[in-house]
Amino acid sequence: MATMAPPMQPRRPTRQVNIGNERTGIVRIGGDAPVVVQTMTTGYTHAVDDCVTEINRLAAAGAQLVRVAVPERKDTEALAEIIKQTTVPIVADVHFHFKRALEAVEAGVHKIRLNPGNISDRDQVNAVIDACRDAGLPIRVGVNEGSIVERKDKQKRLRELGRFFSEHKQGHLIALMITRLEEYMDIFDARDFQDVVISAKSMDAAMVIDVYTEISKRFDYPLHLGVTHAGPRETGSIRSVVALGTLLANGIGDTIRISYAGDAADEVVDGLELLYCLGRRTRIGAELIACPTCGRIQVDLFTLVQDVRRKLADEIQLPLKVAVMGCVVNGPGEAEGADVAVFAGDRRGIIYVQGKRVANVPEAEILDRLLQECRLFQDRVRSGDATLGDK
Protein backbone atom coordinates (compact mmCIF):
# COMPACT_ATOMS: atom_id res chain seq x y z
CA MET A 1 0.00 0.00 0.00
CA ALA A 2 1.46 3.34 -1.06
CA THR A 3 2.16 5.87 1.69
CA MET A 4 1.14 9.49 1.30
CA ALA A 5 3.77 12.19 1.41
CA PRO A 6 3.57 14.16 4.67
CA PRO A 7 1.85 17.55 4.40
CA MET A 8 3.64 20.85 4.87
CA GLN A 9 4.58 21.18 8.51
CA PRO A 10 4.16 24.33 10.60
CA ARG A 11 7.30 26.30 11.38
CA ARG A 12 9.35 25.01 14.29
CA PRO A 13 9.15 27.44 17.25
CA THR A 14 12.48 29.13 17.98
CA ARG A 15 13.95 32.07 19.76
CA GLN A 16 14.09 35.28 17.72
CA VAL A 17 17.08 37.52 17.02
CA ASN A 18 17.02 41.07 15.70
CA ILE A 19 19.57 42.40 13.23
CA GLY A 20 20.08 45.98 12.08
CA ASN A 21 19.08 49.42 13.33
CA GLU A 22 16.81 52.33 12.48
CA ARG A 23 18.78 53.21 9.36
CA THR A 24 18.84 49.70 7.87
CA GLY A 25 15.59 48.55 9.36
CA ILE A 26 15.33 45.63 11.76
CA VAL A 27 15.49 42.15 10.23
CA ARG A 28 14.03 39.46 12.50
CA ILE A 29 15.13 35.85 12.28
CA GLY A 30 13.20 33.07 13.99
CA GLY A 31 10.08 33.19 16.11
CA ASP A 32 7.08 34.23 14.02
CA ALA A 33 9.12 36.16 11.43
CA PRO A 34 8.99 35.10 7.77
CA VAL A 35 12.03 33.17 6.55
CA VAL A 36 14.82 35.61 5.66
CA VAL A 37 16.86 35.50 2.45
CA GLN A 38 20.53 36.43 2.63
CA THR A 39 23.62 36.19 0.48
CA MET A 40 27.32 37.04 0.44
CA THR A 41 29.48 39.33 -1.66
CA THR A 42 31.93 37.77 -4.10
CA GLY A 43 34.57 40.52 -4.21
CA TYR A 44 37.14 41.90 -1.80
CA THR A 45 35.68 43.79 1.14
CA HIS A 46 38.60 46.22 1.23
CA ALA A 47 37.72 47.35 -2.32
CA VAL A 48 35.13 49.72 -0.87
CA ASP A 49 33.53 51.11 -4.03
CA ASP A 50 33.13 47.69 -5.64
CA CYS A 51 31.86 46.17 -2.41
CA VAL A 52 29.28 48.92 -1.89
CA THR A 53 28.08 48.56 -5.48
CA GLU A 54 27.64 44.81 -5.08
CA ILE A 55 25.86 45.08 -1.72
CA ASN A 56 23.40 47.64 -3.07
CA ARG A 57 22.75 45.49 -6.15
CA LEU A 58 22.09 42.43 -3.96
CA ALA A 59 19.76 44.44 -1.73
CA ALA A 60 17.87 45.62 -4.81
CA ALA A 61 17.49 41.97 -5.84
CA GLY A 62 15.79 41.26 -2.52
CA ALA A 63 18.57 40.28 -0.10
CA GLN A 64 17.64 41.17 3.46
CA LEU A 65 21.12 40.54 4.87
CA VAL A 66 24.46 40.64 3.08
CA ARG A 67 27.57 38.93 4.46
CA VAL A 68 31.09 40.10 3.70
CA ALA A 69 34.40 38.32 4.27
CA VAL A 70 36.88 39.99 6.63
CA PRO A 71 40.02 37.83 6.52
CA GLU A 72 42.42 40.78 7.00
CA ARG A 73 42.65 44.01 8.97
CA LYS A 74 42.25 46.05 5.78
CA ASP A 75 38.83 44.43 5.34
CA THR A 76 37.55 45.42 8.78
CA GLU A 77 39.00 48.89 8.27
CA ALA A 78 36.76 49.25 5.22
CA LEU A 79 33.56 48.28 7.05
CA ALA A 80 32.69 51.68 8.54
CA GLU A 81 32.68 53.34 5.11
CA ILE A 82 30.77 50.44 3.55
CA ILE A 83 28.11 50.61 6.25
CA LYS A 84 27.68 54.36 5.64
CA GLN A 85 26.93 53.74 1.97
CA THR A 86 24.56 50.77 2.29
CA THR A 87 21.08 50.34 3.75
CA VAL A 88 20.93 46.60 4.41
CA PRO A 89 22.31 44.94 7.56
CA ILE A 90 25.88 43.70 7.08
CA VAL A 91 27.24 40.45 8.54
CA ALA A 92 30.99 40.09 9.07
CA ASP A 93 32.25 36.61 8.22
CA VAL A 94 35.10 35.80 10.61
CA HIS A 95 37.18 32.67 10.29
CA PHE A 96 40.76 32.64 11.48
CA HIS A 97 41.32 35.52 13.90
CA PHE A 98 38.99 36.65 16.64
CA LYS A 99 40.37 40.19 16.45
CA ARG A 100 38.66 40.60 13.07
CA ALA A 101 35.36 40.09 14.90
CA LEU A 102 36.24 42.70 17.52
CA GLU A 103 37.26 45.15 14.79
CA ALA A 104 34.05 44.48 12.87
CA VAL A 105 31.95 45.16 15.97
CA GLU A 106 33.83 48.40 16.53
CA ALA A 107 33.21 49.39 12.90
CA GLY A 108 29.45 49.09 13.36
CA VAL A 109 28.66 45.80 11.66
CA HIS A 110 25.24 44.33 12.42
CA LYS A 111 26.04 40.65 13.02
CA ILE A 112 29.08 38.38 13.41
CA ARG A 113 29.59 34.90 11.99
CA LEU A 114 32.06 32.62 13.79
CA ASN A 115 33.32 29.25 12.59
CA PRO A 116 33.89 26.82 15.49
CA GLY A 117 36.36 24.87 13.37
CA ASN A 118 38.69 27.86 13.11
CA ILE A 119 38.21 29.91 16.29
CA SER A 120 37.92 27.60 19.29
CA ASP A 121 39.97 29.26 22.05
CA ARG A 122 37.49 29.86 24.86
CA ASP A 123 38.94 33.20 25.94
CA GLN A 124 38.87 34.48 22.36
CA VAL A 125 35.26 33.38 21.89
CA ASN A 126 34.33 35.01 25.20
CA ALA A 127 35.90 38.26 24.04
CA VAL A 128 33.74 38.23 20.91
CA ILE A 129 30.62 37.33 22.90
CA ASP A 130 31.20 40.20 25.33
CA ALA A 131 31.79 42.69 22.51
CA CYS A 132 28.61 41.60 20.72
CA ARG A 133 26.60 41.73 23.93
CA ASP A 134 27.77 45.30 24.59
CA ALA A 135 26.90 46.31 21.02
CA GLY A 136 23.59 44.42 20.96
CA LEU A 137 24.66 42.19 18.07
CA PRO A 138 23.74 38.56 17.38
CA ILE A 139 26.27 35.89 16.41
CA ARG A 140 25.88 33.06 13.94
CA VAL A 141 27.71 29.91 14.93
CA GLY A 142 28.38 28.33 11.56
CA VAL A 143 29.83 24.84 11.35
CA ASN A 144 31.00 23.59 7.94
CA GLU A 145 31.72 19.97 7.13
CA GLY A 146 35.15 20.90 5.79
CA SER A 147 36.37 22.79 8.87
CA ILE A 148 35.43 20.57 11.79
CA VAL A 149 38.23 18.93 13.74
CA GLU A 150 37.90 16.22 16.36
CA ARG A 151 38.73 17.09 19.97
CA LYS A 152 39.97 14.44 22.41
CA ASP A 153 37.79 15.75 25.22
CA LYS A 154 34.68 15.06 23.15
CA GLN A 155 35.53 11.57 21.97
CA LYS A 156 33.07 9.83 24.27
CA ARG A 157 30.17 12.00 23.15
CA LEU A 158 31.27 11.60 19.53
CA ARG A 159 31.24 7.79 19.83
CA GLU A 160 27.78 7.89 21.39
CA LEU A 161 26.42 10.11 18.63
CA GLY A 162 28.21 8.06 16.00
CA ARG A 163 26.38 4.94 17.13
CA PHE A 164 23.10 6.85 17.25
CA PHE A 165 23.52 8.06 13.68
CA SER A 166 24.96 4.82 12.32
CA GLU A 167 21.95 4.34 10.08
CA HIS A 168 22.59 7.63 8.31
CA LYS A 169 24.60 7.89 5.11
CA GLN A 170 27.36 9.89 6.83
CA GLY A 171 26.57 9.29 10.46
CA HIS A 172 30.11 9.95 11.68
CA LEU A 173 30.21 13.41 10.10
CA ILE A 174 26.76 14.28 11.42
CA ALA A 175 27.90 13.23 14.89
CA LEU A 176 31.06 15.29 14.53
CA MET A 177 29.19 18.41 13.47
CA ILE A 178 26.70 18.11 16.33
CA THR A 179 29.51 17.47 18.80
CA ARG A 180 31.28 20.59 17.61
CA LEU A 181 28.12 22.66 17.94
CA GLU A 182 27.38 21.34 21.43
CA GLU A 183 30.93 22.08 22.52
CA TYR A 184 30.81 25.61 21.13
CA MET A 185 27.38 26.37 22.49
CA ASP A 186 28.58 25.40 25.95
CA ILE A 187 30.72 28.55 25.82
CA PHE A 188 27.72 30.71 24.90
CA ASP A 189 25.56 29.10 27.58
CA ALA A 190 28.21 29.69 30.22
CA ARG A 191 28.29 33.35 29.14
CA ASP A 192 24.46 33.49 29.18
CA PHE A 193 24.44 34.78 25.59
CA GLN A 194 21.30 33.80 23.69
CA ASP A 195 21.35 36.00 20.56
CA VAL A 196 22.56 33.14 18.42
CA VAL A 197 21.74 31.68 15.01
CA ILE A 198 23.07 28.19 14.14
CA SER A 199 24.12 26.62 10.86
CA ALA A 200 25.72 23.31 9.88
CA LYS A 201 26.49 23.16 6.18
CA SER A 202 27.72 20.44 3.87
CA MET A 203 28.04 20.02 0.11
CA ASP A 204 25.96 16.83 0.35
CA ALA A 205 22.23 17.61 0.10
CA ALA A 206 21.12 14.44 1.94
CA MET A 207 23.54 15.14 4.77
CA VAL A 208 22.26 18.71 5.06
CA ILE A 209 18.74 17.38 5.51
CA ASP A 210 19.87 14.89 8.15
CA VAL A 211 22.08 17.20 10.18
CA TYR A 212 19.61 20.09 10.32
CA THR A 213 16.80 17.71 11.24
CA GLU A 214 18.82 16.46 14.21
CA ILE A 215 19.99 19.95 15.21
CA SER A 216 16.39 21.18 15.21
CA LYS A 217 15.63 18.59 17.90
CA ARG A 218 18.52 19.72 20.12
CA PHE A 219 18.48 23.52 19.96
CA ASP A 220 15.75 26.15 19.97
CA TYR A 221 17.94 28.76 18.27
CA PRO A 222 17.00 30.01 14.78
CA LEU A 223 18.57 27.96 12.00
CA HIS A 224 20.40 29.34 8.98
CA LEU A 225 20.01 26.82 6.13
CA GLY A 226 22.47 26.34 3.30
CA VAL A 227 24.35 23.89 1.12
CA THR A 228 27.99 24.90 0.92
CA HIS A 229 30.04 24.56 -2.28
CA ALA A 230 26.81 23.89 -4.18
CA GLY A 231 28.45 24.63 -7.53
CA PRO A 232 27.24 26.65 -10.54
CA ARG A 233 23.61 27.68 -10.79
CA GLU A 234 22.78 24.90 -13.27
CA THR A 235 23.51 22.18 -10.71
CA GLY A 236 23.69 24.15 -7.48
CA SER A 237 20.05 25.17 -7.77
CA ILE A 238 18.96 21.53 -7.75
CA ARG A 239 21.29 20.60 -4.89
CA SER A 240 20.12 23.56 -2.82
CA VAL A 241 16.40 23.31 -3.51
CA VAL A 242 16.34 19.58 -2.70
CA ALA A 243 17.91 20.14 0.71
CA LEU A 244 16.43 23.49 1.68
CA GLY A 245 13.00 22.75 0.23
CA THR A 246 12.76 19.49 2.19
CA LEU A 247 13.74 21.17 5.44
CA LEU A 248 11.46 24.18 4.93
CA ALA A 249 8.52 21.92 4.08
CA ASN A 250 9.20 20.13 7.36
CA GLY A 251 9.03 23.42 9.27
CA ILE A 252 12.80 23.71 9.75
CA GLY A 253 14.72 26.86 8.87
CA ASP A 254 14.50 30.56 9.69
CA THR A 255 16.91 32.10 7.18
CA ILE A 256 18.43 30.71 3.98
CA ARG A 257 21.35 31.30 1.72
CA ILE A 258 21.53 29.52 -1.61
CA SER A 259 25.20 29.39 -2.66
CA TYR A 260 26.34 29.49 -6.28
CA ALA A 261 29.71 29.76 -7.92
CA GLY A 262 28.42 32.79 -9.79
CA ASP A 263 26.41 35.98 -9.46
CA ALA A 264 25.10 36.26 -5.91
CA ALA A 265 21.99 38.06 -7.17
CA ASP A 266 20.88 34.73 -8.66
CA GLU A 267 21.11 33.23 -5.17
CA VAL A 268 18.68 35.85 -3.90
CA VAL A 269 16.21 35.48 -6.78
CA ASP A 270 16.14 31.68 -6.46
CA GLY A 271 15.96 31.78 -2.67
CA LEU A 272 12.95 34.08 -2.75
CA GLU A 273 11.19 31.93 -5.35
CA LEU A 274 11.76 28.84 -3.19
CA LEU A 275 10.14 30.55 -0.22
CA TYR A 276 7.27 31.87 -2.33
CA CYS A 277 6.56 28.40 -3.70
CA LEU A 278 6.43 26.93 -0.21
CA GLY A 279 4.40 29.77 1.24
CA ARG A 280 7.17 30.72 3.67
CA ARG A 281 7.11 34.33 2.44
CA THR A 282 4.38 36.45 0.87
CA ARG A 283 5.14 36.83 -2.82
CA ILE A 284 6.15 40.24 -4.13
CA GLY A 285 5.54 40.71 -7.84
CA ALA A 286 3.85 38.46 -10.36
CA GLU A 287 3.97 34.67 -10.43
CA LEU A 288 4.53 33.49 -14.00
CA ILE A 289 3.51 30.00 -15.08
CA ALA A 290 4.08 28.66 -18.58
CA CYS A 291 3.68 25.37 -20.40
CA PRO A 292 6.81 23.40 -21.38
CA THR A 293 5.74 23.50 -25.06
CA CYS A 294 5.27 20.64 -27.50
CA GLY A 295 4.66 20.06 -31.19
CA ARG A 296 1.27 21.79 -30.96
CA ILE A 297 2.63 25.32 -30.42
CA GLN A 298 2.11 27.80 -33.23
CA VAL A 299 3.83 30.86 -31.75
CA ASP A 300 7.37 31.62 -30.53
CA LEU A 301 6.52 30.76 -26.93
CA PHE A 302 10.09 30.70 -25.62
CA THR A 303 10.68 34.31 -26.60
CA LEU A 304 7.23 35.36 -25.43
CA VAL A 305 7.71 33.84 -21.96
CA GLN A 306 11.06 35.58 -21.43
CA ASP A 307 9.70 38.90 -22.64
CA VAL A 308 6.69 38.58 -20.35
CA ARG A 309 8.93 37.66 -17.40
CA ARG A 310 11.09 40.77 -17.84
CA LYS A 311 8.12 43.09 -18.26
CA LEU A 312 6.31 41.68 -15.24
CA ALA A 313 9.41 42.18 -13.09
CA ASP A 314 9.55 45.84 -14.12
CA GLU A 315 5.87 46.75 -14.00
CA ILE A 316 3.90 44.49 -11.65
CA GLN A 317 4.29 44.70 -7.88
CA LEU A 318 1.27 42.69 -6.71
CA PRO A 319 1.36 38.86 -6.68
CA LEU A 320 -0.76 38.35 -9.80
CA LYS A 321 -0.71 34.85 -11.24
CA VAL A 322 0.00 35.15 -14.97
CA ALA A 323 -0.17 32.16 -17.32
CA VAL A 324 1.39 31.91 -20.78
CA MET A 325 0.21 28.78 -22.57
CA GLY A 326 1.25 27.57 -25.99
CA CYS A 327 -2.04 26.03 -27.14
CA VAL A 328 -5.74 25.83 -26.37
CA VAL A 329 -5.76 22.06 -25.75
CA ASN A 330 -4.46 21.82 -22.19
CA GLY A 331 -3.84 25.51 -21.58
CA PRO A 332 -7.18 26.46 -20.01
CA GLY A 333 -7.04 23.63 -17.50
CA GLU A 334 -3.37 24.11 -16.68
CA ALA A 335 -3.87 27.84 -16.18
CA GLU A 336 -6.81 27.34 -13.80
CA GLY A 337 -6.59 29.97 -11.09
CA ALA A 338 -4.54 32.44 -13.13
CA ASP A 339 -5.56 36.07 -12.82
CA VAL A 340 -4.42 36.89 -16.36
CA ALA A 341 -3.74 34.26 -19.02
CA VAL A 342 -3.00 33.93 -22.70
CA PHE A 343 -3.61 30.82 -24.79
CA ALA A 344 -1.74 30.94 -28.09
CA GLY A 345 -2.63 29.18 -31.32
CA ASP A 346 -2.59 29.74 -35.05
CA ARG A 347 -0.32 32.80 -34.63
CA ARG A 348 -2.81 34.46 -32.31
CA GLY A 349 -3.36 34.82 -28.59
CA ILE A 350 -6.63 34.59 -26.68
CA ILE A 351 -6.38 36.56 -23.44
CA TYR A 352 -8.46 35.91 -20.33
CA VAL A 353 -8.79 37.85 -17.09
CA GLN A 354 -9.99 35.66 -14.22
CA GLY A 355 -11.70 33.27 -16.61
CA LYS A 356 -13.33 35.92 -18.78
CA ARG A 357 -12.21 36.27 -22.39
CA VAL A 358 -11.18 39.87 -23.07
CA ALA A 359 -9.18 39.80 -26.32
CA ASN A 360 -8.11 37.82 -29.38
CA VAL A 361 -5.00 39.40 -30.89
CA PRO A 362 -2.35 38.51 -33.51
CA GLU A 363 0.98 37.13 -32.27
CA ALA A 364 2.77 40.45 -32.69
CA GLU A 365 0.37 42.11 -30.24
CA ILE A 366 0.26 39.41 -27.56
CA LEU A 367 2.98 40.87 -25.31
CA ASP A 368 1.67 44.43 -25.26
CA ARG A 369 -1.96 43.42 -24.75
CA LEU A 370 -1.13 40.88 -22.05
CA LEU A 371 0.89 43.48 -20.14
CA GLN A 372 -1.89 46.01 -20.58
CA GLU A 373 -4.38 43.61 -19.03
CA CYS A 374 -1.95 42.88 -16.18
CA ARG A 375 -1.57 46.58 -15.43
CA LEU A 376 -5.30 47.17 -15.59
CA PHE A 377 -6.01 44.23 -13.31
CA GLN A 378 -3.36 45.39 -10.83
CA ASP A 379 -5.04 48.82 -10.74
CA ARG A 380 -8.42 47.19 -10.11
CA VAL A 381 -7.01 45.15 -7.22
CA ARG A 382 -5.45 48.24 -5.69
CA SER A 383 -8.73 50.14 -5.97
CA GLY A 384 -10.68 47.28 -4.40
CA ASP A 385 -12.62 46.44 -7.57
CA ALA A 386 -11.00 43.00 -7.97
CA THR A 387 -9.46 40.32 -5.76
CA LEU A 388 -6.46 38.16 -6.54
CA GLY A 389 -7.35 34.54 -7.25
CA ASP A 390 -11.08 35.10 -7.74
CA LYS A 391 -13.02 33.39 -10.51
NORPEZI-V856805 format. One line per field, one symbol per residue. ss: DSSP state (@ for helix, = for strand, . for the rest). psi: psi as a letter, one per 40 degrees, with the letter a starting at -180 (. if undefined). A space follows every 10 residues. Layout:
ss=???
psi=???
//
This chain:
ss=.......... .....===== =...====== .....===== .......@@@ @@@@@@@@@@ @...=====. ..@@@@@@@@ @@@@....== ====...@@@ @@@@@@@... ====...... .@@@@@@@@@ @@@@@..=== ====@@@... .@@@@@@@@@ @@@@...... @@@@@@@@@@ @@@@@@@@@@ .....===== ==..@@@@@@ @@@@@@@@.. .======... ..@@@@@@@@ @@@@@@@@@. ....===... ...@@@@@@@ @@@@@@@@.. ......==== .......... @@@@@@@@@@ @@@@@..... =====..... @@@@.....= =====..=== ===..===== ==@@@@@@@@ @@@@@@@@@@ @@@....... .
psi=hiiiiiihii ihhiihihha addeihhhha beiihhhiai ieahdegddd dddddddddd eehdihiihg didddddedd ddddeifihh hhhhdehddd ddddddeeie ihhihdedhe hddddddddd ddddefiihh hhhideeihi hdeedddddd ddddedeidf dddddddddd dddddddddd efhegiiiig iiehdddddd ddddddedie iihhiihifd aidddddddd ddddddddde ehheiihhhi gahddddddd dddddddefe ihhhiihhii ieiaeeieig dddddddddd ddddehdifi hhhhieiece ddddeheidh ihhiiffihh hihfehheih iideeddddd dddddddddd ddeeeihhei .
//
